[in-house]
Amino acid sequence: MRSDAASNRRRILETARALFVSRGLDVPMATVARHAGVGVATLYRRFPTREALVTEVFSDEFTACAAIVDDALADDDAWRAFRRTIETVCAAQTRDREFNDALLSSLPGTAGFERERLRVEEGFAEVVRRAKAAGRLREDFDVSDLSLVFMANRGVIGDAATAPAASRRLVAHLLRSFEAGRAAPARPLPPPAPLGLGRLPRIVEG
């Protein structure tokens, strides 16, 4: 790839990433091209579909997600695999907004994007199944509850200063509620996050 073509590609990806994070995955392709300083034809020559662009932009995040699942499935301790999956994903959410968006966003009609996420979701489902089969995860836990966990975690990481502590504390509370058949005493909770009611989002009426 020529140096100018490589520069265009890099600029498109960096611009698209910033726009997807700030405006959502349905931002117009023409907007991406304009902000990247390239023509629409150039954008479509590099990425003929929105699906191709979204998948490439979040390729590192999908790889990281898949690695978390692969590590969990390779662990012969089903509860530890489940626990570490939640802890690792939630920790990644606090560090990487793009990881968070790749995990929780959707883009109807983009088969490649959905195929990658489906692979991760199927891995999560198997981690849940194994933890239940081992008698360590409560039977009424549903794999869709993982989405609730990650959405709840996203809600406490808005403040960068308190995000890591708040996330660890939340995850520890949630894992205690999910666990079944605990033989050993519960692990101590992480230190409290420095949060007060004044940090809660303000509800705007009307």
FIBA-951814 format. One record per atom (N, C-alpha, C): residue in one letter; x, y, z. Coordinates in steps of 0.001 Angstrom, whole numbers, padded with zeros to 6 digits, always signed. Layout:
! residues N
AXYZ ...
! end
This chain:
! residues 206
M+000845-001191+000000 M+000000+000000+000000 M+000878+001239+000000 R+000616+002162-000894 R+001385+003398-000958 R+001218+004179+000332 S+002195+005047+000611 S+002179+005774+001883 S+000947+006669+002017 D+000517+007307+000895 D-000662+008170+000982 D-001928+007355+001201 A-001988+006183+000565 A-003152+005316+000757 A-003200+004793+002190 A-002034+004428+002720 A-001972+003942+004101 A-002371+005044+005076 S-001940+006276+004777 S-002294+007406+005628 S-003792+007655+005601 N-004394+007568+004408 N-005846+007747+004288 N-006591+006695+005092 R-006143+005466+004970 R-006813+004368+005672 R-006741+004569+007189 R-005562+004919+007656 R-005384+005136+009095 R-006257+006290+009574 R-006310+007367+008804 R-007114+008534+009178 R-008604+008197+009170 I-009029+007409+008207 I-010436+006988+008160 I-010798+006185+009398 L-009950+005230+009759 L-010238+004377+010910 L-010241+005172+012211 E-009284+006073+012369 E-009223+006880+013587 E-010441+007797+013683 T-010827+008373+012550 T-011992+009261+012534 T-013277+008488+012801 A-013415+007348+012153 A-014611+006533+012332 A-014734+006080+013781 R-013626+005696+014378 R-013650+005259+015778 R-014167+006392+016665 A-013630+007589+016482 A-014051+008728+017299 A-015527+009047+017095 L-016001+008991+015853 L-017398+009299+015571 L-018331+008214+016091 F-017941+006952+015946 F-018783+005865+016439 F-018945+005971+017945 V-017869+006331+018640 V-017930+006451+020096 V-018792+007635+020517 S-018629+008765+019814 S-019339+009974+020232 S-020771+010060+019718 R-021041+009474+018532 R-022357+009631+017917 R-023127+008333+017709 G-022465+007208+017882 G-023141+005938+017640 G-022725+005336+016308 L-023063+004068+016132 L-022593+003341+014960 L-023353+003665+013679 D-024433+004424+013785 D-025199+004739+012586 D-024810+006090+011976 V-023667+006646+012386 V-023218+007909+011800 V-023046+007719+010293 P-023499+008673+009464 P-023422+008509+008011 P-021990+008329+007517 M-021836+007506+006500 M-020520+007287+005916 M-019960+008589+005351 A-020847+009429+004798 A-020393+010707+004254 A-019802+011591+005347 T-020350+011491+006539 T-019819+012261+007664 T-018426+011776+008035 V-018247+010472+008027 V-016924+009913+008307 V-015922+010425+007285 A-016295+010377+006018 A-015396+010824+004956 A-015040+012298+005136 R-016036+013113+005431 R-015797+014545+005571 R-014846+014846+006726 H-015090+014209+007862 H-014242+014445+009024 H-012839+013889+008824 A-012719+012849+008017 A-011408+012263+007760 A-010644+013020+006683 G-011327+013927+006013 G-010675+014711+004981 G-010425+013938+003699 V-011301+012972+003410 V-011175+012201+002172 V-012507+012250+001438 G-012479+011906+000172 G-013710+011852-000588 G-014519+010610-000247 V-015826+010691-000470 V-016686+009537-000202 V-016250+008338-001037 A-015827+008603-002281 A-015377+007512-003151 A-014157+006814-002566 T-013266+007599-001974 T-012075+007015-001340 T-012464+006139-000167 L-013413+006627+000640 L-013878+005839+001776 L-014464+004512+001317 Y-015342+004554+000323 Y-015984+003321-000136 Y-015010+002402-000865 R-013946+002960-001429 R-012956+002113-002066 R-012207+001284-001014 R-011960+001905+000114 R-011281+001184+001200 R-012245+000272+001966 F-013465+000785+002206 F-014464+000062+003003 F-015790+000121+002252 P-016061-000871+001424 P-017226-000816+000532 P-018574-000813+001242 T-018609-001229+002512 T-019863-001234+003264 T-019617-000697+004670 R-020688-000230+005306 R-020580+000191+006710 R-020123-000987+007566 E-020627-002176+007246 E-020248-003380+007982 E-018737-003555+007992 A-018118-003375+006826 A-016668-003552+006731 A-015936-002532+007589 L-016436-001290+007597 L-015790-000239+008375 L-015946-000492+009868 V-017164-000802+010313 V-017408-001038+011736 V-016584-002216+012236 T-016571-003301+011467 T-015840-004491+011883 T-014351-004205+011999 E-013809-003431+011056 E-012380-003107+011093 E-012057-002165+012245 V-012924-001186+012469 V-012694-000232+013555 V-012614-000942+014903 F-013507-001909+015113 F-013570-002586+016403 F-012878-003945+016403 S-012020-004204+015420 S-011394-005524+015319 S-010566-005854+016561 D-009825-004877+017087 D-009015-005133+018277 D-009895-005451+019483 E-011024-004751+019575 E-011915-004974+020717 E-012573-006355+020632 F-012973-006752+019421 F-013556-008083+019265 F-012521-009161+019567 T-011280-008928+019158 T-010208-009885+019453 T-010007-010012+020950 A-010026-008868+021654 A-009868-008892+023106 A-011025-009632+023770 C-012244-009391+023279 C-013427-010062+023824 C-013318-011571+023622 A-012938-011962+022415 A-012820-013383+022089 A-011746-014038+022947 A-010649-013311+023225 A-009578-013860+024051 A-010059-014109+025477 I-010894-013203+026006 I-011446-013388+027346 I-012280-014657+027398 V-013115-014850+026378 V-013963-016039+026325 V-013115-017303+026171 D-012127-017247+025288 D-011270-018423+025069 D-010546-018817+026350 D-010050-017825+027088 D-009374-018113+028354 D-010333-018769+029342 A-011569-018274+029376 A-012560-018836+030297 A-012884-020283+029935 L-013039-020557+028651 L-013392-021906+028225 L-012234-022883+028427 A-011019-022367+028517 A-009855-023222+028734 A-009626-023509+030221 D-010347-022815+031094 D-010195-022981+032543 D-011020-024174+033008 D-010412-025090+033750 D-011144-026282+034198 D-011955-026034+035469 D-011865-024833+036027 D-012679-024458+037179 D-013816-023575+036660 A-015024-024124+036595 A-016143-023438+035947 A-016512-022132+036642 W-016504-022113+037985 W-016869-020879+038682 W-015791-019815+038517 R-014539-020234+038612 R-013455-019270+038412 R-013524-018683+037003 A-013843-019513+036022 A-013955-019031+034644 A-015074-018006+034519 F-016214-018285+035145 F-017342-017353+035114 F-016970-016046+035807 R-016397-016173+037000 R-016042-014982+037771 R-015027-014123+037026 R-014008-014755+036491 R-012966-013989+035797 R-013490-013363+034512 T-014432-014022+033863 T-015016-013439+032652 T-015668-012099+032977 I-016499-012086+034015 I-017178-010851+034405 I-016174-009808+034891 E-015228-010225+035729 E-014245-009274+036251 E-013401-008670+035128 T-012985-009509+034183 T-012105-009031+033118 T-012837-008111+032153 V-014064-008501+031773 V-014833-007655+030855 V-015139-006311+031510 C-015568-006327+032763 C-015914-005070+033435 C-014680-004188+033628 A-013536-004789+033911 A-012305-004007+034031 A-011942-003386+032689 A-012132-004152+031603 A-011842-003622+030269 A-012770-002460+029933 Q-014021-002541+030379 Q-014958-001437+030141 Q-014474-000143+030777 T-013846-000236+031939 T-013389+000977+032623 T-012196+001603+031925 R-011434+000789+031186 R-010211+001293+030549 R-010416+001711+029101 D-011391+001105+028437 D-011469+001231+026973 D-012907+001466+026543 R-013236+002716+026219 R-014600+003053+025809 R-014969+002335+024517 E-013985+002143+023628 E-014254+001446+022383 E-014641-000007+022645 F-013959-000652+023605 F-014310-002015+023994 F-015751-002038+024490 N-016099-001053+025290 N-017444-000957+025832 N-018477-000841+024723 D-018210+000025+023733 D-019154+000216+022645 D-019248-001015+021750 A-018125-001658+021496 A-018138-002867+020679 A-018955-003958+021358 L-018878-004005+022680 L-019571-005042+023433 L-021078-004810+023477 L-021495-003553+023647 L-022896-003266+023938 L-023680-002645+022792 S-022993-002216+021734 S-023701-001575+020632 S-024212-002604+019641 S-025133-002168+018812 S-025633-003046+017754 S-025808-002222+016490 L-025707-002903+015375 L-025892-002233+014094 L-026679-003176+013196 P-028004-003060+013197 P-028828-003985+012420 P-028403-004040+010959 G-028358-005252+010429 G-028065-005429+009016 G-026599-005607+008701 T-025712-005466+009696 T-024296-005674+009435 T-023924-007075+009889 A-023957-007998+008936 A-023795-009412+009263 A-022438-009716+009876 G-021380-009093+009357 G-020047-009377+009881 G-019914-008944+011323 F-020411-007748+011620 F-020381-007223+012984 F-021153-008145+013922 E-022360-008518+013515 E-023190-009377+014361 E-022608-010777+014479 R-021973-011261+013435 R-021369-012601+013477 R-020248-012657+014514 E-019426-011607+014545 E-018346-011560+015522 E-018901-011524+016938 R-019931-010706+017149 R-020494-010607+018491 R-021218-011891+018883 L-021859-012538+017906 L-022547-013789+018200 L-021560-014843+018689 R-020366-014853+018093 R-019353-015817+018522 R-018983-015584+019981 V-018856-014325+020363 V-018543-014005+021753 V-019705-014384+022663 E-020926-014075+022239 E-022103-014390+023058 E-022253-015889+023267 E-021963-016675+022242 E-022045-018126+022379 E-021008-018638+023376 G-019841-017993+023381 G-018824-018355+024371 G-019278-018023+025773 F-019873-016834+025953 F-020416-016458+027255 F-021464-017479+027718 A-022324-017897+026792 A-023383-018844+027139 A-022797-020163+027626 E-021708-020599+027010 E-021082-021851+027425 E-020425-021707+028797 V-019841-020550+029067 V-019266-020305+030389 V-020363-020371+031453 V-021521-019778+031169 V-022652-019819+032094 V-023136-021252+032281 R-023270-021993+031187 R-023753-023380+031259 R-022843-024222+032142 R-021552-024075+031976 R-020598-024871+032745 R-020655-024523+034232 A-020791-023244+034544 A-020850-022833+035951 A-022107-023371+036624 K-023202-023411+035880 K-024433-023993+036417 K-024275-025500+036617 A-023693-026171+035616 A-023512-027617+035694 A-022631-027999+036878 A-021709-027119+037244 A-020826-027383+038377 A-021496-027070+039711 G-022716-026535+039662 G-023443-026212+040880 G-022955-024960+041579 R-022204-024115+040860 R-021652-022921+041482 R-022396-021646+041100 L-023190-021720+040044 L-023961-020557+039598 L-025439-020848+039799 R-026163-019918+040383 R-027569-020152+040686 R-028338-020504+039412 E-029285-021406+039546 E-029996-021959+038388 E-030839-020929+037663 D-031308-019912+038362 D-032171-018928+037712 D-031373-017812+037020 F-030048-017938+037001 F-029245-016974+036250 F-029414-017271+034765 D-029710-016223+033991 D-029866-016365+032544 D-028697-015678+031860 V-028303-016209+030710 V-027155-015624+030016 V-027415-014156+029672 S-028671-013782+029490 S-028989-012376+029204 S-028661-011479+030397 D-028530-012078+031600 D-028162-011283+032765 D-026757-010709+032636 L-025920-011326+031799 L-024590-010766+031567 L-024690-009369+030968 S-025658-009187+030062 S-025854-007858+029481 S-026241-006854+030558 L-027071-007290+031518 L-027443-006407+032622 L-026213-006022+033433 V-025335-007004+033668 V-024110-006733+034421 V-023270-005681+033715 F-023063-005879+032408 F-022196-004963+031666 F-022833-003585+031512 M-024164-003548+031388 M-024855-002262+031323 M-024768-001547+032661 A-024932-002297+033747 A-024816-001685+035078 A-023403-001168+035302 N-022433-001947+034870 N-021048-001519+035030 N-020774-000251+034232 R-021340-000180+033037 R-021170+001030+032242 R-021721+002249+032974 G-022755+002021+033774 G-023363+003135+034492 G-022514+003703+035609 V-021512+002958+036083 V-020702+003452+037211 V-019314+003902+036779 I-019035+003885+035476 I-017677+004200+035040 I-017586+005544+034331 G-018600+006380+034504 G-018571+007672+033839 G-017493+008600+034386 D-017197+008484+035665 D-016189+009329+036295 D-014872+008563+036295 A-013908+009018+035502 A-012642+008296+035358 A-011910+008140+036682 A-012081+009105+037577 A-011355+009064+038845 A-011827+007923+039738 T-013114+007614+039685 T-013667+006586+040573 T-014025+005297+039842 A-013904+005274+038521 A-014376+004133+037738 A-013797+002794+038175 P-012479+002641+038307 P-011944+001323+038668 P-012469+000813+040008 A-012456+001670+041027 A-012916+001242+042350 A-014406+000945+042340 A-015189+001797+041688 A-016637+001588+041637 A-016970+000299+040902 S-016277+000039+039815 S-016524-001167+039042 S-016188-002410+039855 R-015032-002424+040502 R-014640-003601+041293 R-015649-003877+042399 R-016104-002827+043052 R-017063-002989+044156 R-018394-003532+043639 L-018888-002962+042548 L-020138-003423+041961 L-020045-004888+041556 V-018968-005243+040870 V-018804-006619+040395 V-018735-007591+041568 A-018050-007217+042630 A-017961-008099+043791 A-019337-008346+044397 H-020148-007292+044518 H-021510-007460+045037 H-022329-008383+044129 L-022239-008170+042832 L-023028-008965+041901 L-022610-010430+041933 L-021308-010692+041968 L-020848-012076+041970 L-021317-012811+043219 R-021361-012118+044337 R-021881-012756+045550 R-023334-013182+045371 S-024105-012346+044690 S-025520-012672+044516 S-025731-013790+043506 F-024770-013997+042621 F-024911-015033+041595 F-024460-016401+042077 E-023596-016416+043080 E-022954-017678+043463 E-023911-018604+044210 A-023784-019897+043921 A-024574-020924+044607 A-023616-021955+045195 G-024051-022609+046266 G-023269-023697+046836 G-021906-023283+047336 R-021822-022080+047924 R-020535-021613+048413 R-020110-022424+049623 A-018921-023021+049529 A-018411-023822+050634 A-017499-022986+051535 A-016713-022117+050928 A-015767-021302+051682 A-016402-019955+052034 P-015873-019268+053036 P-016392-017928+053357 P-016259-016995+052157 A-017154-016041+052062 A-017121-015094+050955 A-015834-014284+050993 R-015310-013996+049810 R-014114-013166+049730 R-014467-011748+050175 P-013542-011047+050837 P-013825-009658+051240 P-014109-008790+050023 L-014996-007823+050209 L-015271-006889+049125 L-014072-005966+048918 P-013883-005480+047677 P-012850-004466+047443 P-013193-003208+048227 P-012224-002311+048430 P-012506-001060+049163 P-013622-000271+048493 P-014422+000433+049270 P-015500+001247+048689 P-014950+002328+047764 A-015733+002668+046739 A-015372+003776+045855 A-015772+005079+046526 P-015030+006168+046312 P-015365+007470+046929 P-016547+008124+046229 L-017728+007558+046440 L-018928+008043+045771 L-019930+008554+046794 G-020570+009666+046481 G-021659+010181+047290 G-022865+010418+046413 L-023989+010733+047019 L-025204+010953+046231 L-025037+012118+045260 G-024142+013023+045576 G-023925+014157+044694 G-023340+013759+043367 R-022797+012540+043267 R-022226+012077+042006 R-023243+011365+041135 L-024447+011151+041647 L-025460+010499+040840 L-025870+011419+039684 P-026164+010824+038510 P-026594+011666+037377 P-027845+012442+037739 R-027915+013673+037314 R-029068+014512+037584 R-030206+014139+036643 I-031405+013956+037170 I-032565+013626+036351 I-033222+014926+035909 V-033271+015118+034606 V-033851+016337+034059 V-035307+016057+033707 E-036217+016795+034302 E-037633+016600+034007 E-038045+017413+032798 G-039069+016902+032158 G-039564+017600+030997 G-038690+017302+029834 
! end
